[in-house]
C-alpha cells in the first residue's frame, strides 16, 4: 500500500512542476495549495532533497524546486525514495535474503510477476504524464 507520504511526495512534485521552473517555491505555498500540513511536508521534502529529487534554498526567495524537468522523473523513483522498495512480500524486499523455501515455494513466481508489473507500471509513468491528463476514451453506443 502506498502511504500518505508517497502520495504527498507526488503531489509536491506536481505542484512544483506547475510553478515557475526557474524560481524556488516556498513550502508554505505548496502546503496551502495542496491542503497538507507544512510540518508534514517538511519531513517529506527533506527526504526528497537528500535523495536528489529537489533542491532547496533558505532565506528570502527560498523554497524548493525540481532538479530536472518533469518528463525526467518517473513516479516509481519518487515513490521508492520516500516509501522504500515497492515489493509485495518480505522475502523479495531483501535481495540478500536466502529463503530456505525458495526452491519449493509455489507462490514465489506469482509475487515476482506481480512486483514486475507494479515496477513497470510506476516506472513507465513520468511526472509530466500526470500534468497532461488523458482524455477519457469515447464509448460507442451499442447498435440495436
C-alpha positions in Angstrom: 0.0 0.0 0.0 1.2 3.5 -0.9 1.2 5.7 2.2 0.2 9.3 2.5 3.9 10.1 2.4 4.2 8.6 -1.0 1.1 10.2 -2.3 2.0 13.6 -0.9 5.5 13.4 -2.4 3.9 13.0 -5.8 1.6 16.0 -5.1 4.6 18.1 -4.1 6.5 17.2 -7.3 3.4 18.0 -9.4 2.9 21.3 -7.6 6.5 22.3 -8.2 6.3 21.2 -11.9 3.3 23.5 -12.3 5.1 26.5 -10.9 7.9 28.7 -12.4 10.7 26.3 -13.3 13.5 28.9 -12.6 12.5 30.0 -9.2 12.1 28.5 -5.8 8.6 27.9 -4.4 8.1 28.4 -0.7 6.9 25.3 1.2 4.0 27.2 2.8 2.6 28.0 -0.6 2.7 24.3 -1.6 1.1 23.3 1.7 -1.7 25.8 1.2 -2.4 24.8 -2.4 -2.2 21.1 -1.6 -4.0 21.4 1.7 -1.3 19.5 3.5 0.3 20.3 6.8 3.5 22.3 6.3 5.2 20.3 9.2 4.4 17.0 7.5 5.7 18.4 4.1 9.0 19.4 5.8 9.7 15.8 6.6 8.8 14.7 3.1 10.8 17.4 1.2 13.9 16.8 3.5 14.0 13.2 2.1 13.4 14.4 -1.4 16.3 16.9 -1.2 18.6 14.2 0.3 17.5 11.9 -2.5 18.4 14.4 -5.2 14.8 14.9 -6.5 14.6 18.5 -5.2 16.9 21.4 -4.4 16.1 23.7 -1.5 17.2 27.2 -0.7 16.7 29.1 2.6 16.1 32.8 3.2 14.3 35.4 1.1 13.3 34.0 -2.2 14.0 30.5 -0.9 11.9 27.4 -1.1 12.1 24.3 -3.3 12.4 23.4 -7.0 12.8 20.4 -9.2 16.3 19.3 -10.1 15.2 18.0 -13.5 12.4 18.6 -15.9 9.1 16.8 -15.1 9.5 14.3 -18.0 12.8 13.1 -16.5 11.2 11.9 -13.2 9.4 8.6 -13.0 6.6 8.0 -10.5 8.5 4.9 -9.4 11.6 6.8 -8.4 9.6 9.2 -6.4 7.7 6.5 -4.6 10.7 4.3 -3.9 12.6 7.3 -2.5 10.0 8.0 0.1 8.4 4.6 0.5 11.3 2.2 0.1 11.2 -0.8 -2.3 7.9 -1.4 -4.0 7.7 -5.1 -3.2 4.8 -7.3 -2.2 6.3 -9.8 0.1 9.2 -9.6 2.7 11.3 -12.3 1.0 11.6 -10.2 -2.1 12.4 -7.0 -0.2 15.9 -8.0 0.7 18.0 -9.3 -2.3 20.4 -11.0 0.1 17.7 -12.9 2.0 18.3 -16.6 1.5 14.8 -18.1 1.9 15.1 -21.8 2.8 11.8 -22.4 0.9 12.9 -20.6 -2.3 13.4 -23.7 -4.4 10.0 -25.2 -3.4 7.9 -22.1 -2.9 5.0 -22.3 -5.3 3.9 -18.7 -4.8 7.2 -17.0 -5.4 6.8 -16.8 -9.2 3.4 -15.1 -8.7 4.9 -12.5 -6.3 7.8 -11.9 -8.7 5.4 -11.4 -11.6 3.2 -9.1 -9.6 6.2 -7.0 -8.4 7.4 -6.7 -12.0 4.0 -5.4 -13.1 4.0 -2.8 -10.3 7.6 -1.8 -11.1 6.8 -1.4 -14.8 3.6 0.5 -14.1 5.2 3.1 -11.9 8.5 3.4 -13.7 6.6 3.6 -17.0 4.9 6.8 -15.9 6.6 10.2 -15.7 5.7 13.2 -13.6 4.9 15.0 -16.9 2.3 12.3 -17.7 0.2 13.4 -14.7 0.4 17.0 -15.7 -1.3 16.2 -19.0 -4.4 14.1 -18.1 -5.6 11.8 -20.9 -9.0 12.4 -22.3 -11.5 9.7 -21.5 -12.0 7.2 -24.2 -15.2 7.7 -26.2 -17.7 5.0 -25.7 -19.7 3.7 -28.6 -23.4 3.1 -28.3 -24.4 -0.4 -29.0 -26.3 -0.9 -32.2 -29.8 -2.1 -32.0 
